Amino acid sequence: MGEIGFSEILLIAVVVLVLFGSKKIPDFMRGLGKGVREFNDAKDNVRKELENGMKEKDKAQEPTETNTPSPDEK
């Protein structure tokens, strides 16, 4: 398949306009924008949760001064 040119994009736009009508397109685009925004928010929340979980895991694995034996105790 070749690349999409201006004439193909124009044809798609005309078909969408005929199918949905000029009054429905702004509502459709608004809903699409809200969906994309919610998806990005959810993606960011998951990323933050994973990063926080990894930081907590790293903190739990770090040896503390009270847990490590001193050279005198050996």
DSSP file (Angstrom, degrees, kcal/mol; ACC not computed):
  #  RESIDUE AA STRUCTURE BP1 BP2  ACC     N-H-->O    O-->H-N    N-H-->O    O-->H-N    TCO  KAPPA ALPHA  PHI   PSI    X-CA   Y-CA   Z-CA
    1    1 A M              0   0    0      0, 0.0     3,-0.1     0, 0.0     2,-0.0   0.000 360.0 360.0 360.0 139.3    0.0    0.0    0.0
    2    2 A G        -     0   0    0      1,-0.2     2,-0.1     3,-0.0     3,-0.0  -0.169 360.0 -75.2 -84.0-179.2    1.3    3.4   -0.9
    3    3 A E        -     0   0    0      1,-0.1     2,-0.5    -2,-0.0    -1,-0.2  -0.404  49.4-105.5 -75.9 155.2    1.3    6.6    1.2
    4    4 A I        -     0   0    0     -2,-0.1     2,-0.1    -3,-0.1    -1,-0.1  -0.711  41.7-164.7 -84.6 125.6   -1.9    8.5    1.8
    5    5 A G     >  -     0   0    0     -2,-0.5     4,-2.0     1,-0.0     5,-0.2  -0.339  36.6 -89.2-100.8-176.2   -2.0   11.7   -0.2
    6    6 A F  H  > S+     0   0    0      1,-0.2     4,-2.6     2,-0.2     5,-0.2   0.887 123.5  54.3 -62.4 -40.7   -4.1   14.8    0.0
    7    7 A S  H  > S+     0   0    0      1,-0.2     4,-2.1     2,-0.2    -1,-0.2   0.880 108.7  48.6 -65.0 -36.8   -6.8   13.5   -2.3
    8    8 A E  H  > S+     0   0    0      2,-0.2     4,-2.4     1,-0.2    -1,-0.2   0.912 112.1  48.6 -68.1 -41.9   -7.3   10.4   -0.1
    9    9 A I  H  X S+     0   0    0     -4,-2.0     4,-2.4     1,-0.2    -2,-0.2   0.907 111.6  50.0 -63.6 -41.4   -7.5   12.5    3.0
   10   10 A L  H  X S+     0   0    0     -4,-2.6     4,-2.2     2,-0.2    -1,-0.2   0.904 110.0  50.5 -63.2 -41.9  -10.0   14.8    1.3
   11   11 A L  H  X S+     0   0    0     -4,-2.1     4,-2.3     2,-0.2    -2,-0.2   0.909 110.7  49.0 -62.4 -43.3  -12.1   11.8    0.2
   12   12 A I  H  X S+     0   0    0     -4,-2.4     4,-2.5     1,-0.2    -2,-0.2   0.912 110.4  51.4 -62.8 -42.5  -12.1   10.4    3.8
   13   13 A A  H  X S+     0   0    0     -4,-2.4     4,-2.4     1,-0.2    -2,-0.2   0.896 110.3  48.7 -62.4 -40.8  -13.1   13.8    5.2
   14   14 A V  H  X S+     0   0    0     -4,-2.2     4,-2.4     2,-0.2    -1,-0.2   0.913 111.1  49.7 -66.1 -42.4  -16.0   14.0    2.7
   15   15 A V  H  X S+     0   0    0     -4,-2.3     4,-2.6     2,-0.2    -2,-0.2   0.915 112.0  48.1 -63.1 -42.9  -17.2   10.5    3.6
   16   16 A V  H  X>S+     0   0    0     -4,-2.5     4,-2.8     1,-0.2     5,-0.5   0.914 111.4  50.9 -63.0 -42.3  -17.1   11.3    7.3
   17   17 A L  H  X5S+     0   0    0     -4,-2.4     4,-1.6     1,-0.2    -2,-0.2   0.895 112.9  45.4 -62.8 -40.1  -19.0   14.5    6.7
   18   18 A V  H  <5S+     0   0    0     -4,-2.4    -2,-0.2     2,-0.2    -1,-0.2   0.910 116.8  44.6 -69.6 -42.3  -21.7   12.7    4.8
   19   19 A L  H  <5S+     0   0    0     -4,-2.6    -2,-0.2    -5,-0.2    -3,-0.2   0.918 128.3  23.6 -70.2 -44.2  -22.0    9.8    7.3
   20   20 A F  H  <5S-     0   0    0     -4,-2.8     4,-0.5    -5,-0.2    -3,-0.2   0.723 100.0-133.2 -98.5 -23.5  -22.0   11.8   10.5
   21   21 A G     X< -     0   0    0     -4,-1.6     4,-1.1    -5,-0.5     3,-0.4   0.090  30.5 -82.6  82.2 157.7  -23.2   15.2    9.4
   22   22 A S  T  4 S+     0   0    0      1,-0.2    -1,-0.2     2,-0.2    -4,-0.1   0.720 125.4  56.1 -72.6 -20.4  -21.7   18.5   10.3
   23   23 A K  T  > S+     0   0    0      1,-0.2     4,-0.6    -3,-0.1    -1,-0.2   0.793 107.2  47.3 -81.9 -27.9  -23.5   18.7   13.7
   24   24 A K  H  > S+     0   0    0     -4,-0.5     4,-2.4    -3,-0.4    -2,-0.2   0.733  95.0  74.1 -85.9 -23.1  -22.2   15.4   15.0
   25   25 A I  H  X S+     0   0    0     -4,-1.1     4,-2.8     1,-0.2     5,-0.2   0.914  94.5  49.4 -63.0 -46.2  -18.5   15.8   14.2
   26   26 A P  H  > S+     0   0    0      0, 0.0     4,-2.4     0, 0.0    -1,-0.2   0.907 113.3  48.0 -60.3 -38.8  -17.7   18.4   17.0
   27   27 A D  H  X S+     0   0    0     -4,-0.6     4,-2.4     2,-0.2    -2,-0.2   0.912 112.4  49.3 -64.7 -41.5  -19.4   16.1   19.5
   28   28 A F  H  X S+     0   0    0     -4,-2.4     4,-2.2     2,-0.2    -1,-0.2   0.922 112.9  46.3 -62.6 -45.2  -17.5   13.1   18.2
   29   29 A M  H  X S+     0   0    0     -4,-2.8     4,-2.5     2,-0.2    -2,-0.2   0.872 111.0  52.7 -68.3 -37.0  -14.2   15.0   18.3
   30   30 A R  H  X S+     0   0    0     -4,-2.4     4,-2.2    -5,-0.2    -2,-0.2   0.925 111.4  46.5 -62.9 -45.0  -14.9   16.3   21.8
   31   31 A G  H  X S+     0   0    0     -4,-2.4     4,-2.3     2,-0.2    -2,-0.2   0.885 111.5  51.7 -64.4 -39.0  -15.6   12.7   23.0
   32   32 A L  H  X S+     0   0    0     -4,-2.2     4,-2.3     2,-0.2    -2,-0.2   0.909 109.4  50.2 -64.1 -41.7  -12.5   11.5   21.3
   33   33 A G  H  X S+     0   0    0     -4,-2.5     4,-2.4     2,-0.2    -2,-0.2   0.897 110.2  49.4 -63.0 -41.8  -10.4   14.2   23.0
   34   34 A K  H  X S+     0   0    0     -4,-2.2     4,-2.6     2,-0.2    -1,-0.2   0.903 110.7  50.9 -63.7 -41.1  -11.8   13.3   26.4
   35   35 A G  H  X S+     0   0    0     -4,-2.3     4,-2.2     2,-0.2    -2,-0.2   0.913 111.1  47.1 -63.6 -42.8  -11.0    9.6   25.8
   36   36 A V  H  X S+     0   0    0     -4,-2.3     4,-2.4     2,-0.2    -1,-0.2   0.909 112.6  50.3 -65.3 -41.7   -7.4   10.4   24.8
   37   37 A R  H  X S+     0   0    0     -4,-2.4     4,-2.3     2,-0.2    -2,-0.2   0.922 111.5  47.7 -63.3 -44.3   -7.0   12.6   27.8
   38   38 A E  H  X S+     0   0    0     -4,-2.6     4,-2.4     2,-0.2    -1,-0.2   0.889 111.1  51.9 -64.0 -39.1   -8.4   10.0   30.2
   39   39 A F  H  X S+     0   0    0     -4,-2.2     4,-2.5     2,-0.2    -2,-0.2   0.929 110.7  47.3 -62.5 -45.4   -6.1    7.3   28.6
   40   40 A N  H  X S+     0   0    0     -4,-2.4     4,-2.4     2,-0.2    -2,-0.2   0.889 111.5  51.1 -65.2 -38.8   -3.1    9.5   29.1
   41   41 A D  H  X S+     0   0    0     -4,-2.3     4,-2.3     2,-0.2    -1,-0.2   0.924 111.8  46.9 -62.6 -44.1   -4.0   10.3   32.7
   42   42 A A  H  X S+     0   0    0     -4,-2.4     4,-2.3     2,-0.2    -2,-0.2   0.901 111.5  51.5 -64.4 -40.7   -4.5    6.6   33.4
   43   43 A K  H  X S+     0   0    0     -4,-2.5     4,-2.2     1,-0.2    -2,-0.2   0.911 110.8  48.1 -62.6 -42.8   -1.1    5.8   31.7
   44   44 A D  H  X S+     0   0    0     -4,-2.4     4,-2.5     2,-0.2    -2,-0.2   0.892 110.4  51.9 -65.5 -39.8    0.6    8.4   33.8
   45   45 A N  H  X S+     0   0    0     -4,-2.3     4,-2.4     2,-0.2    -2,-0.2   0.907 110.2  48.2 -63.5 -41.7   -1.0    7.1   37.0
   46   46 A V  H  X S+     0   0    0     -4,-2.3     4,-2.4     2,-0.2    -2,-0.2   0.915 111.3  50.8 -64.6 -42.5    0.2    3.6   36.3
   47   47 A R  H  X S+     0   0    0     -4,-2.2     4,-2.4     1,-0.2    -2,-0.2   0.918 111.3  47.9 -61.4 -43.7    3.7    4.8   35.5
   48   48 A K  H  X S+     0   0    0     -4,-2.5     4,-2.8     2,-0.2     5,-0.2   0.906 110.8  51.3 -64.2 -41.5    3.8    6.8   38.8
   49   49 A E  H  X S+     0   0    0     -4,-2.4     4,-2.4     2,-0.2    -1,-0.2   0.914 111.3  47.7 -61.8 -42.9    2.6    3.7   40.8
   50   50 A L  H  X S+     0   0    0     -4,-2.4     4,-2.4     2,-0.2    -2,-0.2   0.921 112.8  48.3 -64.5 -43.6    5.2    1.5   39.2
   51   51 A E  H  X S+     0   0    0     -4,-2.4     4,-2.3     2,-0.2    -2,-0.2   0.914 112.7  48.3 -64.0 -42.3    8.0    4.0   39.9
   52   52 A N  H  X S+     0   0    0     -4,-2.8     4,-2.5     2,-0.2    -1,-0.2   0.902 111.6  50.4 -63.8 -41.0    6.8    4.4   43.5
   53   53 A G  H  X S+     0   0    0     -4,-2.4     4,-2.1    -5,-0.2    -2,-0.2   0.897 110.7  48.8 -63.7 -40.4    6.7    0.7   44.0
   54   54 A M  H  X S+     0   0    0     -4,-2.4     4,-2.3     2,-0.2    -2,-0.2   0.890 111.3  50.0 -67.5 -38.1   10.2    0.3   42.6
   55   55 A K  H  X S+     0   0    0     -4,-2.3     4,-2.3     2,-0.2    -2,-0.2   0.914 111.3  48.7 -65.3 -42.2   11.5    3.0   44.9
   56   56 A E  H  X S+     0   0    0     -4,-2.5     4,-2.1     2,-0.2    -2,-0.2   0.890 111.2  50.5 -64.1 -39.0    9.8    1.4   47.9
   57   57 A K  H  X S+     0   0    0     -4,-2.1     4,-1.6     2,-0.2    -2,-0.2   0.915 110.4  49.1 -65.0 -42.9   11.3   -2.0   46.9
   58   58 A D  H  X S+     0   0    0     -4,-2.3     4,-1.0     1,-0.2    -2,-0.2   0.892 111.2  50.0 -63.7 -39.7   14.8   -0.4   46.6
   59   59 A K  H  < S+     0   0    0     -4,-2.3     3,-0.3     1,-0.2    -1,-0.2   0.879 109.6  51.3 -65.8 -37.3   14.4    1.2   50.0
   60   60 A A  H  < S+     0   0    0     -4,-2.1    -1,-0.2     1,-0.2    -2,-0.2   0.808 110.7  48.8 -70.2 -28.8   13.3   -2.0   51.6
   61   61 A Q  H  < S+     0   0    0     -4,-1.6    -1,-0.2    -5,-0.1    -2,-0.2   0.647  86.3 103.2 -86.4 -16.0   16.4   -3.9   50.1
   62   62 A E  S  < S-     0   0    0     -4,-1.0     2,-0.2    -3,-0.3    -3,-0.0  -0.483  78.2-119.3 -68.3 132.0   18.9   -1.3   51.3
   63   63 A P        -     0   0    0      0, 0.0     2,-0.2     0, 0.0    -1,-0.1  -0.511  27.0-144.8 -71.9 139.4   20.9   -2.5   54.3
   64   64 A T     >  -     0   0    0     -2,-0.2     4,-1.2     1,-0.1     3,-0.4  -0.596  22.4-111.5 -99.3 165.3   20.5   -0.3   57.4
   65   65 A E  T  4 S+     0   0    0      1,-0.2    -1,-0.1    -2,-0.2     3,-0.1   0.824 116.5  52.8 -66.9 -31.3   23.1    0.4   60.0
   66   66 A T  T  4 S+     0   0    0      1,-0.2    -1,-0.2     3,-0.0     0, 0.0   0.761 108.5  50.5 -76.5 -23.9   21.3   -1.5   62.7
   67   67 A N  T  4 S+     0   0    0     -3,-0.4    -1,-0.2     2,-0.1    -2,-0.2   0.725  94.6  80.4 -86.5 -22.9   21.0   -4.7   60.5
   68   68 A T  S  < S-     0   0    0     -4,-1.2     2,-0.1    -3,-0.1     0, 0.0  -0.713  82.7-123.8 -90.2 131.8   24.7   -4.9   59.5
   69   69 A P        -     0   0    0      0, 0.0    -2,-0.1     0, 0.0    -1,-0.0  -0.456  23.6-123.4 -73.1 143.7   27.0   -6.5   62.0
   70   70 A S    >>  -     0   0    0     -2,-0.1     3,-1.2     1,-0.1     4,-0.5  -0.448  25.1-109.4 -80.3 160.1   30.0   -4.4   63.0
   71   71 A P  G >4 S+     0   0    0      0, 0.0     3,-0.7     0, 0.0    -1,-0.1   0.782 118.1  60.8 -62.2 -24.7   33.5   -5.8   62.6
   72   72 A D  G 34 S+     0   0    0      1,-0.2     0, 0.0     2,-0.1     0, 0.0   0.776  97.0  59.7 -72.0 -25.9   33.8   -6.1   66.4
   73   73 A E  G <4        0   0    0     -3,-1.2    -1,-0.2     1,-0.2     0, 0.0   0.625 360.0 360.0 -79.3 -13.0   30.8   -8.5   66.5
   74   74 A K    <<        0   0    0     -3,-0.7    -1,-0.2    -4,-0.5    -2,-0.1   0.477 360.0 360.0 -76.2 360.0   32.4  -11.1   64.2
